[in-house]
Each structure stands twice: as C-alpha cells, then as structure tokens.
Amino acid sequence: EVVEDSAIGALGHVFMGMQDRWNFGGLQFPPDQAVDWTSRVLKAGGMYTWHVPRQNSQMARKQFGLLLKIDDAVAKLSISPTLQPSRVPSYQPYHDPTDTP
C-alpha cells in the first residue's frame, strides 16, 4: 500500500565496511567513491552507516580520517536540514605510537 505521508514509511539504509575484511584489515574504500556513494544516498532521502573497526578502544585511525572527509562533504550538501548529521564528530583518531610519520 502506498503511504501518502512522507513522515510515515521506510528509510533506505546502507551499512558498508571500509576495509578489506569486516572487522579488520586495511582501508580499501576509495575516498572519492565513499563521499559520492554517501552523498547519493543522503540526497535520495536514505541513510548511510559506515562500519569502522576499532584499534584497542578507539576507531581505526585511517578509517576515522575518511569519516571526517565524508562528514565534511555531507555538511556541504544541499539537502533538508533534517537530513544533516546531528553533530560534528569530536572524537580524536587513534594514534599508534609505533607508527612513524
């Protein structure tokens, strides 16, 4: 049955991993594609959730960096304010002390 009221109904949702294996592995999702796919889904009125693995008790650093890029792009979209993210991420990415710059 068709629902006439847009406040009632289903919400399209994508739940996507960023790495080559679900809970671990390297970041494999190209940043431009991640931004494009997320933007398309949001512009269509859907929702996009990215699966980000943890390193110890924090989000994986590279994946968190990609989330910040996606968030920046989404903030610039011309979509309804009700579809914008509710807050800006304030979490600092994990820094592995053994990782050299």
C-alpha positions as CSV (number, residue, x, y, z in Angstrom):
1,E,0.0,0.0,0.0
2,V,1.3,3.5,-0.9
3,V,2.0,5.7,2.1
4,E,1.0,9.3,1.3
5,D,2.5,10.9,4.4
6,S,6.3,11.2,3.9
7,A,6.8,11.1,7.7
8,I,5.5,7.5,7.7
9,G,7.3,4.8,5.8
10,A,10.6,3.1,5.3
11,L,14.0,4.7,5.2
12,G,16.6,3.3,2.7
13,H,19.7,2.3,4.6
14,V,23.2,1.2,3.5
15,F,25.6,-0.4,6.0
16,M,29.1,-0.6,4.4
17,G,32.5,-1.6,5.6
18,M,35.6,0.5,4.7
19,Q,38.2,-2.2,5.0
20,D,39.0,-5.4,3.0
21,R,37.7,-7.6,5.8
22,W,34.7,-6.8,8.1
23,N,36.4,-6.2,11.5
24,F,40.0,-5.8,10.5
25,G,42.3,-5.2,7.5
26,G,43.4,-2.1,5.7
27,L,41.3,0.7,4.5
28,Q,40.2,-0.3,1.0
29,F,37.4,2.1,0.2
30,P,38.5,5.0,-2.2
31,P,37.7,8.4,-0.5
32,D,36.1,9.9,-3.6
33,Q,33.8,6.9,-4.0
34,A,32.9,6.9,-0.3
35,V,31.9,10.6,-0.5
36,D,30.0,10.0,-3.7
37,W,28.0,7.0,-2.5
38,T,27.2,8.6,0.8
39,S,26.1,11.8,-0.9
40,R,23.8,10.0,-3.3
41,V,22.1,8.0,-0.6
42,L,21.5,11.1,1.6
43,K,20.2,13.2,-1.4
44,A,17.7,10.4,-2.1
45,G,16.5,10.6,1.5
46,G,18.3,7.5,2.7
47,M,20.8,6.8,5.5
48,Y,24.4,5.6,5.2
49,T,26.3,3.9,8.1
50,W,29.9,3.1,7.8
51,H,31.4,0.1,9.7
52,V,34.7,1.2,11.2
53,P,36.8,-1.3,13.1
54,R,38.4,-0.5,16.4
55,Q,42.1,-0.4,17.3
56,N,42.1,-1.2,21.0
57,S,39.4,1.1,22.4
58,Q,39.3,3.6,19.6
59,M,38.3,3.8,15.9
60,A,40.9,2.8,13.4
61,R,42.9,6.0,12.5
62,K,42.7,5.9,8.7
63,Q,39.0,4.9,8.7
64,F,38.3,7.7,11.1
65,G,40.1,10.1,8.8
66,L,37.8,9.0,5.9
67,L,34.8,9.5,8.1
68,L,35.9,13.1,8.7
69,K,36.2,13.6,4.9
70,I,32.7,12.2,4.3
71,D,31.3,14.4,7.1
72,D,32.9,17.5,5.6
73,A,31.4,16.7,2.2
74,V,27.9,15.9,3.7
75,A,27.9,19.2,5.5
76,K,28.1,21.0,2.2
77,L,25.2,19.1,0.6
78,S,22.1,21.0,-0.3
79,I,19.6,18.7,1.4
80,S,16.9,19.2,4.0
81,P,18.3,20.3,7.4
82,T,16.5,17.3,9.0
83,L,18.8,15.0,7.0
84,Q,22.0,16.7,8.0
85,P,24.2,14.9,10.6
86,S,23.1,15.9,14.1
87,R,26.5,16.8,15.4
88,V,30.1,17.2,14.2
89,P,32.4,14.4,15.3
90,S,34.5,15.4,18.2
91,Y,36.4,12.2,18.6
92,Q,40.2,12.2,18.0
93,P,41.5,9.5,15.8
94,Y,43.7,6.8,17.2
95,H,47.4,7.3,17.0
96,D,49.6,4.2,17.1
97,P,52.8,5.2,18.9
98,T,54.7,2.7,16.8
99,D,53.5,4.3,13.6
100,T,56.2,6.6,12.1
101,P,55.0,9.6,10.1
